[in-house]
Amino acid sequence: MPQTRSTTASSSDRLSAPAVPVTVSEVQPTVHNNKEVLEYWNRANVESMYDKHLLKSEIDLIRRHIPDGAKVLDAGCGEGEGTCVYCQIPGATVQGVDFSGTRLAKAAERLGKRDNVTLKKVDFLGCYDLDRDYNAIVSQRFLINLVEWRLQQKVLSDLASRLTKGGKLILLEGSQQGVDELNHLRVLLGLEPLPVKWHNLFFSDQALVEHLTSQGLALEAHDGLGAFFVLTRGIRPALDSSLNWDSPFNLKAANPELADLLGLGPRFSRLKLWVFRR
């Protein structure tokens, strides 16, 4: 069903209302179980997503499910690309948290002066203090960096417990089923399968839904970016082996009208959207 899509803000965008610089609140030193993952994300030259057309599509998909006036937790906010959009929702307040000081510094630089955004360093596997009355909690490729299912379950349960009644847990995360579907297509087109990165553990769709429903949440929406993945990770590389995230073809592939026309939704989508309501 066609829906209104938002526009991703650039790093130079600023709100017109009086504001103060966004600063990062410190907590105890990180105790993340996988030091290699933290070291990776603390490298200044690493970006969370090099394909900016895909990144914008992810954020647009998430944005549709955040209501006006929401109190939002952006869990694993990274460089703040999504935070920069969510804080422009009318009446919204956003708290962005991440375990990487490097990512948070980039987010603070991107956000500039915002009067409705706070940033905080949080390790969800350690001790931390966050509110328990969020209207929306967003996890965009954050949970896949916890490379054990039991740790993912722990954090999922905690995030669910921090929602107010009627609040939404909005997950844009890696799907192993989506990886398998897309790789099957690639093999049929004569291409090598795309592996999951070493620092990621993608979800089993069924296990994810079963775990969160056991926590009292109901699955409200399930979607994906199947059309974009088929076109940019299947069709285009089968015809042109050069890697160019900014190619005119990829720009066209990100057109929301094209996604609606093809209607693939979560099929073939390495990254899927799940929206659960408390």
N, C-alpha and C positions, 0 to 999 in steps of 0.2 A: 504494500500500500504506500503510495507516494507520501513523503513527509517533508516538512520544511527543513532545510539544511542551513546551518550557520556558516559564517565565514571566519576562518582562522586568523587571529590577529598576528601581525608581524612584530618583530622585536622592538620596533620603533614606536608602536602604538602606545598611547598614554590616555588615561581617563581625564576628562576635563575637570572633575571635581577636585577640591583641595585634598591633598594626600601627603603622606609621609613616606620616606624611603622604606622599601621592604627589607627587613633585616632577618637574619637567621638566628633562632633561639637554640642555644646549645643544651644538650643533656649529657649524661654520662658517656664515656668513650664507647665506641661501637664494639659489640661482642659477637658480631656475625659469625656463624659457624664455619663459613667458607671464606677464608681470608683471600683466596685467589679471586673470588667474585668481587669482593670489595676493592681489592687492588686494581682490578680491571676498570671498574666504574670510577675510580679516583684518578684515572689517567686523564689529563686535560685534553688530549687529542682524540678521545673517544666520544662519539655521538650515539645517542640512544637509537636513532633511526636515520640512516643516510638517504632513504627514499622519502623525500618530503611530500610527494603526492600521496603516498600511502599514509604518512603521518597525519596529514590534513584529513584524509578520509576517516581514519580512526577517530580523530577528535570530533569530527562532524557527527559520526555515528553515536558517540557518547553524549554529545551535547543535546541531542533530541530528547534524552530521557531525564534531564535535570530541570526541574520546574523553577519558575521564577520565585525569588525569595528564599531559595534553599540555603541551608548551612551545609557546606560541602567539605569533605575530607578527600584531598587528592593524595592517595597513598602511593608512595614511590613516584613522586612528581617529576623526578629527573631534572631536566633543564627548564621545566616550567612552560613548555609549549601549550599543553592542555590547560594548565592553571591560568595562563594568560587569556584564554577564551572563556573559561568558566566564570572568572571574576567579572566578566562583562554581562553576565546574565542579570537582568533587572532584579535588584534587591538581594542578590546573592552575596554571601561571605564565604571565603575559601581559605582553608588551612592546607598548605602543601607540606608534605613530610617526605624525607628520604634519608637513607642511611649513609649516603656519600656526601661529604663536605664539598667535594668538587662539583657535583651536580647541583647542590643547593646554591653555591656561589654563582654558577651560570644562571640559575633560575632568578636569583636576586637581581642580577644584572639585566636580564630580559624584562623583568616585571617593573623595574624602576620604582616610581612612586605610585602606590596603590593604597587606598585607605580601607580596603575590604579584604586584604590578603595578609596572611602571616605564614612564615616559613619556619620549620623546626626540624632539627636533626633527630631522627627516630630509628632505632633498630628494633623491628618487630619481634626479634628473637631474644631481646634483652628486656630490661626493665624500662618502662616509659609511662608517661602520663598523657592521655588524650581524653577528650570529652566522650560522652555516651548519648548524645542527642542530635546526631547528624541526620539530615534529611536525605542526603546522598553521599555515598562513599564510592569513589572511583579507584579502580586499579587497572592501569593501562600498561600491560607488559611488565608489571612489577612482580607478581607472584611466581612467574616462571623462572625468576632468578633464585628462588628457593629450591634447591636441586634435590630435595627429598619430599615425597608425598606427605609424610607425617608432619613435616614442617609447614607445608602448604596448608594442610588441614588445620593446624594450630592457628595460623594467622587468619585463615578464612573464618574460623569460629569466633575469633576475637573481633574481627571487623564486623561480623554479623551482630555481635552483642552491643556494638556501639551505635547502632541505628535506632532512631526514635521509631515509635509505632507508625507503620505506613511508610517508613523510609526505604530507600532503594540501595542495594548493593549492585554497582554497575561494573562488570568485569569485561575488559577487552584483553583477552589472554590467548596464549598459544593453544591450539587444539591438535592432538596427535592424530585424530581422525582426519582433520583437514589436511595435515601434512601427508598422510597416506593417500588420500584422494588426489591431491595435486601431483604427488610423485608418480602415481599410476598414470595420470595424464601425460606427464613429462616423458615417461618411458615409452609410451605409445607414440610420442612425437620424436623419439630418437634422442632424448635428452637425459642427462644424468639426474638422479634424484637429488633434491635439496636437503641437506642434513639439518638437524636442529643444532644450534650453537652449543659449544661445550659448557657454557655457564647457564644453560636453560634446561628446564624440565617442563615439557608441554603436558597439558591436562588430558586425561581421558574424559570425554564429554559426559559419559554416564556416571563415572565416579564423582565428578564435580557436582552434578545435579543431585545425586543421591546424598552427598555429604551435606549440602546446604539445605536441602529439604528436611534432613534429619535435625537441623538446627532451628526449624520452625519457619523457614523462609519459603516463599512460593515463587516458582519461575514465572515471570511476567512477559519476558520477551527473549527471543533467540534470533540472532542475525549474524551477518558476516559480510565479507568483501570478496565473495567468490568471483564475481565478474572481473574485478581488478586483478586478482591473482591468476586467473585463467589467461587473461590477455597479456599481462606483463611477465609472468613466470612460465607461461606455456606457449602461447601463439608467437609472441614477438621473438623470444630466444630461439625458437625453431626456425625462424626466417632470418634472424640477424643475431649473430653471436656476440656482437659488441655490447658491453655493459654501459648503459647510459641512463641513469635514473631520471634525468631531465629531458629525455627525448620527447619530441612532439607526440609520438604514439602514446607514451605513458601519461602525458597530460590529458589526451583524449580518453584514455582508459579510465581515468579518475572522474569522468563526468557522471554525476549522480543519475542523470536521465538514462545513460547507457546501462547503469546497474539496474535501474527499474525495468528497462526493456528486456534485459537478459534474464532477470529474475532468479539468479543463482543463490542469492542470500548467503547462508553459511556453507553451501556446497563448495568444495575445493578451496575453502578459505583456511589458510594456516593460522590466521588470527580470527577469533570469533567473539561476538558480543553475547553476554548473558546478563539479563537484568532480573534480579530477585527482589521481592518485596517482603518486608517484615510484617 
